[in-house]
Every structure is written in structure tokens, then in C-alpha cells.
């Protein structure tokens, strides 16, 4: 396994020559100071790492030949979708980065009554592109060869209406109120969908709507955590109880 890994958005095939993207080229030449003949790994999200050997190197261009590939499976057996109430500032970046590190399968940003940040269509598209970059960077660091899906921000009520049609998953919603402790749940045999509110949590109306959509209220203690802390603690607990931390 190669120590250095980079994401490459295009198709990768054995014996083909590819040119690194601008940012990857800068990192390879300025930070790692790679030389002709050096090897590293490329991945594009198809489940493989590709061994790349530098064959041409300049200030503005790095060309590599794909000389080998190997399957990589660093995925958790526990398939979790995090439905995260949209958080302000860089909190969403932090949540996405850590969730990917912890093995999340997909992330659904939710527009809720108490979400501080508001997104129009154009800004939402830019946000998704940025969040995907954050996720890719986390995959580079953790060795994951599959990139978790990050869906377009959706209004909670609309998203829950679709969840009403889903019966093959364990649906959980985090609440500071009295609820079942996450540690006391039995290991699920199906994927998990986990809802976490934004700053200020879910409104009473939203909580009621989620419960009527089949979500089970859970918590993991008496203390009230920040949204960015709660998401990551919950994912860590689930991976420890049911996933590949066990």
C-alpha cells in the first residue's frame, strides 16, 4: 500500500498515462517534492487504489503511468445515513470531515425551522461542491476508496415524507428529552438513518413529524451537546456497538 494517496476525478486504467490536476500537482511537487520514478496511489471512488509512477515532472505539469491497482475495503459493515440539520459557519465542514473518517455511508443536510443558515439554489450547489471536496480529502487521509454521498440540502418536511415510504432501515432521532439510551438498542440488521438537529435542535412540530414517520427518539446521556459534537459522538457509539470499532 502506498503511503501517499490523491484523488483523481477521471477514469483510471492500467498502463494509461494521466496528468494530475492542478492542486494535486502543487501538493506533489511543492509539498512532497516527488521526483521522476517516485510512486504513490490514486483513487477515483471505484473501490480501488491505483499505483502511479511519475514519468514527467515540471512546475505546471506532472504526468504519471498507472502500473498497478488493488482493491481497498476500509468500509464499515454498518451502513449509516446522517440526516444533519444544517449548521452555520464551518460546523458542517467539521461534521462531514469527521463523519467520513468514522465510516459514514451518506449525508443528508436538512433545512429546518431553526437552521441559522439559509441557502438559495445557487448557493446550495456551491455548498455541495465544497462539502464533496471536504469528504474527498477525508477519504484521502483515511484510506477509503469509496466516497460517501452528500445529497442536496432538503427541507425536513419534504425529506420525512419520503422516509414514510422507507421500511427497511432503523430510524433514529437524537433528542435531549427523556428517551431510550443509544447503548441499549439491539444491533440492527438493516441500514441506520440518524437525525441530528441544528443549533437549537428540532422544533416540537418537527420532532412530532419525525416520530410519526417512524423515527425512534434516542440519547446517550444527561448532558446536552453541540450539534457538531452530538453527531460525531453518536456515530462513534454506533460504530463501537455495531460497526467496525467493535
C-alpha positions in Angstrom: 0.0 0.0 0.0 1.4 3.4 -1.0 1.8 6.0 1.8 0.7 9.0 -0.3 -2.8 9.0 -1.8 -4.5 11.5 -4.1 -8.0 11.7 -5.6 -8.3 11.8 -9.3 -11.7 12.6 -10.8 -11.2 10.8 -14.1 -11.2 7.2 -15.2 -8.1 5.2 -14.2 -6.8 2.2 -16.2 -3.6 0.1 -16.1 -0.8 1.2 -18.3 -2.5 4.5 -19.1 -0.8 7.9 -18.6 -2.7 10.6 -16.8 -2.0 14.2 -15.9 -2.5 15.2 -12.3 -4.9 18.0 -11.5 -3.6 21.5 -10.6 -4.0 21.2 -6.8 -2.6 17.6 -6.7 0.3 18.8 -8.9 1.1 21.6 -6.4 1.0 19.2 -3.5 3.1 16.6 -5.2 5.8 19.0 -6.3 5.9 21.7 -3.6 5.0 19.7 -0.5 6.0 16.1 -1.1 8.7 17.1 -3.6 8.2 14.0 -5.7 10.7 13.0 -8.4 10.5 11.1 -11.6 10.3 7.4 -10.7 8.5 8.0 -7.4 5.3 6.1 -6.7 2.0 6.9 -4.9 -1.6 5.9 -5.0 -4.5 7.5 -6.9 -8.2 6.7 -6.3 -11.4 7.8 -8.0 -14.1 6.3 -5.8 -14.5 3.0 -7.7 -13.2 0.8 -4.8 -9.6 0.5 -6.0 -6.3 2.3 -5.3 -4.1 2.7 -8.4 -0.3 2.7 -8.1 1.0 5.7 -10.1 4.6 6.2 -11.1 5.9 9.7 -12.0 7.2 9.8 -15.6 7.2 13.5 -16.3 7.6 16.4 -13.8 7.6 20.1 -14.2 6.4 23.3 -12.4 3.0 23.2 -14.1 2.5 19.5 -15.0 3.0 16.1 -13.5 2.3 13.0 -15.7 2.1 9.5 -14.2 1.7 6.0 -15.5 -0.8 3.6 -13.8 1.3 0.5 -13.2 -0.9 -1.5 -10.8 -4.2 -1.5 -8.9 -5.5 -3.2 -5.8 -8.9 -3.4 -4.2 -9.4 -1.4 -1.0 -12.1 -2.1 1.5 -12.0 0.2 4.5 -15.8 0.5 4.7 -17.8 -0.2 7.8 -20.3 -3.1 7.6 -22.7 -0.7 9.3 -24.4 1.5 6.7 -25.3 4.8 8.3 -27.0 7.9 6.7 -26.6 11.0 8.8 -29.5 13.4 8.4 -27.9 16.6 9.7 -29.8 19.8 10.4 -27.9 22.5 8.6 -25.4 24.1 10.9 -23.8 27.5 10.5 -20.2 28.6 9.9 -17.6 25.8 9.4 -19.5 23.4 11.6 -20.9 21.4 8.6 -17.4 21.1 7.2 -16.2 19.6 10.5 -19.2 17.3 10.8 -18.7 16.0 7.2 -15.0 15.5 7.7 -15.3 13.6 10.9 -18.3 11.6 9.7 -16.4 10.4 6.7 -13.5 9.5 9.0 -15.9 7.5 11.1 -17.2 5.5 8.1 -20.5 7.2 7.2 -22.1 6.0 4.0 -24.2 9.1 3.2 -25.1 12.5 4.5 -28.4 14.4 4.0 -28.2 18.1 5.0 -31.6 19.2 6.3 -33.2 22.7 6.2 -35.1 23.0 9.5 -37.1 25.7 11.3 -34.1 26.5 13.5 -31.4 26.3 10.9 -29.4 29.6 11.0 -28.0 29.3 7.5 -30.3 29.8 4.5 -29.4 28.6 1.1 -30.8 29.5 -2.3 -30.3 27.1 -5.3 -27.1 28.6 -6.5 -25.5 28.7 -3.0 -26.7 25.2 -2.3 -24.9 23.9 -5.5 -21.6 25.6 -4.4 -22.0 24.2 -0.9 -22.4 20.7 -2.2 -19.3 21.0 -4.3 -17.4 22.3 -1.3 -18.7 19.5 1.0 -17.7 16.9 -1.5 -14.2 18.3 -1.5 -14.1 18.0 2.3 -15.3 14.4 2.0 -12.7 13.5 -0.6 -10.0 15.0 1.5 -11.1 12.9 4.4 -11.1 9.8 2.2 -7.5 10.5 1.1 -6.5 10.7 4.7 -8.4 7.6 6.0 -7.6 5.3 3.1 -11.3 5.0 2.0 -11.7 4.2 -1.7 -15.5 4.9 -1.8 -16.7 8.5 -1.4 -19.8 8.9 0.7 -22.8 10.5 -1.0 -23.7 14.0 0.1 -27.2 14.9 -1.0 -28.7 18.3 -1.8 -30.0 20.2 1.2 -33.7 19.4 1.6 -36.5 20.8 3.7 -37.1 18.4 6.7 -40.8 18.0 6.0 -40.2 17.1 2.3 -37.4 14.6 3.3 -39.6 13.0 6.0 -42.4 12.5 3.5 -40.1 10.3 1.5 -39.0 8.5 4.7 -42.6 7.4 5.2 -42.1 5.1 2.3 -39.0 3.5 3.7 -39.4 0.5 5.9 -36.0 -1.3 5.6 -33.9 0.9 7.9 -33.6 1.6 11.6 -34.7 5.3 12.0 -33.3 7.2 15.0 -33.6 10.8 16.1 -31.4 12.4 18.7 -33.2 14.3 21.5 -32.1 15.8 24.8 -35.5 14.8 26.2 -36.1 11.5 28.0 -35.6 8.8 25.5 -34.0 5.4 25.0 -30.3 5.3 25.5 -28.4 4.5 22.3 -26.3 2.0 24.1 -29.4 -0.1 24.9 -30.6 -0.7 21.4 -30.1 -4.1 19.8 -27.7 -4.4 16.8 -29.7 -3.6 13.7 -29.8 -6.0 10.7 -30.6 -3.1 8.4 -29.1 0.3 7.5 -29.4 3.1 10.0 -30.8 6.6 9.3 -29.9 9.0 12.1 -31.3 12.5 12.5 -29.5 15.3 14.4 -30.8 18.8 14.8 -29.0 22.1 14.1 -28.1 24.7 16.7 -31.2 24.9 18.9 -32.4 21.4 17.9 -35.6 20.4 16.2 -38.8 22.2 16.9 -41.6 20.4 18.7 -43.5 20.2 15.4 -40.5 18.7 13.6 -39.9 16.2 16.4 -43.6 15.1 16.3 -43.4 14.8 12.5 -40.3 12.6 12.8 -41.9 10.3 15.4 -45.0 9.9 13.2 -42.6 8.9 10.3 -41.2 6.0 12.4 -38.2 7.6 14.0 -37.2 6.4 17.5 -36.0 9.0 19.9 -32.6 8.3 21.5 -29.9 10.0 23.5 -26.7 9.0 25.2 -26.6 10.8 28.5 -27.8 13.7 30.5 -25.6 16.4 29.0 -26.7 18.5 26.1 -24.1 18.5 23.3 -23.5 20.9 20.5 -24.8 19.7 17.2 -21.3 19.1 15.8 -20.3 17.2 18.9 -23.6 15.2 19.1 -23.3 13.9 15.5 -19.8 12.6 15.9 -20.3 11.1 19.4 -23.4 9.3 18.1 -21.5 7.9 15.1 -18.6 6.8 17.3 -21.0 5.0 19.7 -22.8 3.2 16.8 -19.5 2.1 15.2 -18.4 0.8 18.6 -21.6 -1.0 19.3 -22.5 -2.4 15.9 -19.8 -1.5 13.3 -16.1 -2.0 12.8 -15.0 -0.4 16.1 -16.4 -3.3 18.0 
